[in-house]
Amino acid sequence: AHAAATAAAANPGRTYNPLFIYGKTGLGKTHLMQAIANRITERFSGYIVMFVNSEPFLNDLIHAIRTSKTEEFRRRYRKADVLLIDDIQFIAGKESTQEEFFHTFNDLHENNKQIILSSDKPPKEIPLLEERLQSRFEGGLIADIQPPNYETKLAILIKKTKDIAAKDILKCEISHDILDLIATKVSSNIRSLEGALNKIIAYTVLNGRAPNIMEAEIAIRDFLTNNSVKKITSKQILQLVCEYFDISEEEITSSKKNKNIAYPRQIAMYLTRKLMDMSYKAVAEIYGKSDHTTVKHAYEKIEKELTRSVETKTLVDDFIVKLKE
């Protein structure tokens, strides 16, 4: 999503138009949209950049209809060089809003104006969204924002801690062990991650010292991952992949590089890191590799294949479903 956003901001209206960004709540869609709007405004000072949530768009339309000012409404939105609408899923099921947006979309697109939309679901999964809008939303690039992995969460926490320390709010240093605890146990979204860190910061301000691990876990208990969700183990992943490809666990963890062993190993490494939220180094240890770059290569290779190969995507999706059953 970041690469697509950067490309769209560098060449609005000509690269990835429309750009449709989707992901679960709290993963940074709005933040990314704001960054795109800011970047375009900086680079193209003469551009009219409009960034609105779908709710104000809907309210503007209702007001325009009630006051007989629909032409004014159309001119306001169609004069934009770049139109960004956050939470576009909320126009679904609203017939007049969808009708108006359909024509606004066509007008902007035909004139090479950049359109960027965000949603909590991809177009085909938005209930009550008109088929003609779904088709247009899918006509550019659809980019999804995935929940952050361990390394990303830890990097965010370290940066946030440094930023807060620079403001002289922290009374003492927060240890790496506590940041590791948050990165490991808080996995839902960025907001929860920041909320947990704020709890720790509040503790240091109120008590004049950083909490120990037990105190930290109690402080962030409201943000901890739901333990009722089935815990997936690396052993289960190994067994499932080996059974499917008809190879042994000894073979998949060996140094053999022939394709009928290497490909299943890459799939297993990808699933282990993805589903267990483990570092490359930790996954490397499970598969008997001394160098974590082997896991990094495997993960990135499968991640690319998921966007290019329907067969690989179907296979990985099936594995994930079986592991979560």
N, C-alpha and C positions, 0 to 999 in steps of 0.2 A: 504493500500500500504506500509506503514511504517513497519508493522509487517512482511509482506512477504519479504520486502527488508532485514530486519534484519535476518530472517531465511535463506535466500539465501546466505547472506554474511557469516553466521556462518558455513554453510555446503555446499559450492559451488559444483554444479554438482549432488547433491543428494536430494536437497529439492527445489521444484518448478523450474523445468527445462523443458522448458524455462520459465522465468518470463517475462510477458508482461505487461508493465505499460502504461496506457493511461490517458489522461486528456487534458483539454483545455489549450491554450497557457498561460504562466505566472503563472501556479500553482505549479511549482517546480519540474517537471519531471527530467530535466537535473541536478538540484541540488541533487536530490535523487540518480540518477545514479552515479554521482561523489562521493557521500558519500559511496555507495556500493563498488565502485572501491577502494576507499581509505581504507575502513575497511578490504577488502580482502587482499590488499597489506600489511597492518599492521599485519594481523593474519597469512598469508601464504607467507612468504618472498620469497620462491622459485617459486611462481606462476608467470606465464606470464599473465598479465592483460592488455587487449587492450580495450580502450574506444574511439570510433570514432563516428562521425556523419555520417549519410548515404551519404551525399554529398562527403566527402573525400573517402569513400568506393567506390562510383561510379566512382570518378575521378581516383582512383588507378586502378580500373579494366579497364577503357578506355585506360589509359596509358600502362597497361600491354598488352592489345590486340594490340595496335599500335606498340609496341616495341617487340612483340613476347616473352613476359616474363610472360605469364599466370601461368606457373608452379611456378615461384618465388612468384607471387601474392598469389597463393593457399597455399604455404608453410608458408608465413608470417602470414596469418590469421588462418590457421589450426593448427599452433603450440601453439595457445593461450590456456591457462587453463580456462580463463574467457574472453568472448567476449561480450562487451556492445556496442550496436549500438543505437544512439539517432535518433529520427525522421525517423524510418524505413519506414514510409508511402511513402517516396519519391522514393523508389525503384519500387513502383507499376507502371505498364505500361511500364517498361523498361525491355524488354524481356531477353536480355543477362545478365543483372544484376540479375534479379530474378533467372535465370537458375544457375548462378554461386553461388548465395547465398544459393539456395536450396541444392546444393551439399556440400557447406561449413557447413551449418546448420547440415545436416545429419552426416557428418564426426565428428563434434564436439560432437553432441548429443550421437552418438553411443559410443564415448570414454568417456562419463560422464563428459564432459567439460561444464561449466556453460554458458548459453546464456541468456542475459538480453536485452530486446528490449523496446523502448518507441515509442509512437505514439500519435497523437491527437485524434485518434478514435480506437475503438476495432477492431480486425482483420476483422470481418464480415462486417464492415462498410467502409473499405478502398476500394475505387473504383479501379478497374483494378488490384487488387492483385490476383495472381494465386491461384486457389482453393487448390492446394497442399501445398502452403506456409501458407494459412489461416489455414488449418488443423493442420499444425505443430505448428503454433503460439498459437493455442488454446489447444495444447496438454499438456501444463503445467498449470500455474496459470495466470489468467488475473486479474490484480488489477487496479482499477480506482482511480484517485486522484480527490476528490471533492473540489469545492470552499470552502474556510474557513468560518466557522460560526462566529458569533459576538465575542464570547469569545476568539477564536483562533486569530482573527484579532487584538483584543485589546491586547492580550498577546504578539503578534509579535511587535506591535507598542511600547509597554512598554519596551520590551527588546532592540529594535533598539534605542530607546531614551536613555536608560541607557548606551548602547555601545558608542553612539555618545558623551554623556556627559562625559564619562570616557576619551575621547580623547581631552577634553577641547575645543570643537568646539562651543557648545551651549553657548550663552551669558546670557541666563536666562532659568528658568524652563518652560517646556511646561505643561500646566494644564491637568488634567484628562478629563475635559470637552472637550478640543480640540481633545484629542486622541479618546474620545467617539464619537465625531462628525465624525472623519475619519472612525472609525470602523463601524459606522452606515450607512454612506452615500457612502462610496467607497466599492463596492462589487464585482468588476469584477475579479481581480486577485491580486497576491502578488506584482507584479511589480507596479500596479497602487497604491496599498497601500503604498509602499515605495516611489513612486513618489510624492504622496500627502504629506507624512511626510517630504520629502526633501524640498517641497515648504514652509512648515511651518518653517523648520530650516533656510532656506535661508532668510525668513522674519525676524527671530530673529537676524540673523547675520547682516543684512543690517540696521535694525531699532533699534537694541540694546534692544529690548523688545519683549515679546511674543504678538501675535495678540489677540484681543478679538474674540468672537465667530463669529460675523458678518464679521470681517476682514479675519478670517480663512476660512470661507465659500467662500468668494470671491477668496482667494488665491488658493483654491483647486477646483475651479469650473470646470476645465478641466477634473477632475477625478471623478466627481459626477456621480452617477447612472443615466441612461437615464430615465427621468420621463415620457417618452411617453409609456413605458412599463406598461401594465395594473397592477394596484395596487390591490393585493389580500388582503382581510381583514379576520380577525378571524371569523367574523360573517358569511361570505360566506363559510368558511371551515366547521363551525358548521352546517349550514343549509344543505350543500351537504352530509355530513357524516350521519347526523340524518335522512335525507330523504332516503338515501340508505338503512340504517339498520332499518328504520321504528321505530325510537325512538324519544322522545322529547328532546329539548334543556335542559329542566329542569332535565331530567334523566341523560344526558351525563355529566352535571356539578354537579351532586349530588355525594353523598358518596357511592352509591351502588357499590358493588364489584362482582355481578354475571356476568358471562362471556358475556352474550348478551349486557351488558352495558359497561363492562370494556374494551373489545376488541375494539369497536368503539371509545371509549374515547382515547385509546392508539394511534389509527390511527389518530384521529383528533389532538392530541397533537404533534405527529410526523410531520404531515403536517404543523401545525401552526409554529413550530420551523424551519422546513426546508424551507418553502416558504416565511416566513416573517422575517427570520434571527433574531429571538428573543432569549433572554437569557432564561434559564430554569425558573428563578424566574418570569419573565414577563408572560411566558406561564402559569405557576402555578396560577397566579392571575386571568387570563381569565377563568380558569376552577375551580375556587373557592378552590384551594388547598393552604394550609398554608406552606407546605413543598415542595421545588423545586425538592427534590430527587424523588418524584413521577413522575414528568415529565421526569427526567433523565432516570429513569428505563424504562418508556414507550418508549422513543426515542431509547434507546439502544436495547430494545427488538424487536421493529419493524425493526430497521436497520439490526439486525441479521436475522430476518425472511425473509427479502428481498433477502438474499443470499441463503436461504434454501427452501423457498416456492414460487413456480411459481404463485400460487393463490394469495398470498399476494402481490407479485411484480406487477402482472397484475392489481390488485385492486388499489394499490397506484398510479401506472402509469396512470390509467384511471382517478382517482381523479385529479391528477396534470394537465392532458390535459384539463379536463372540467373547472378547475379553471382558466386556462390561456386563455381559448377561449374568 
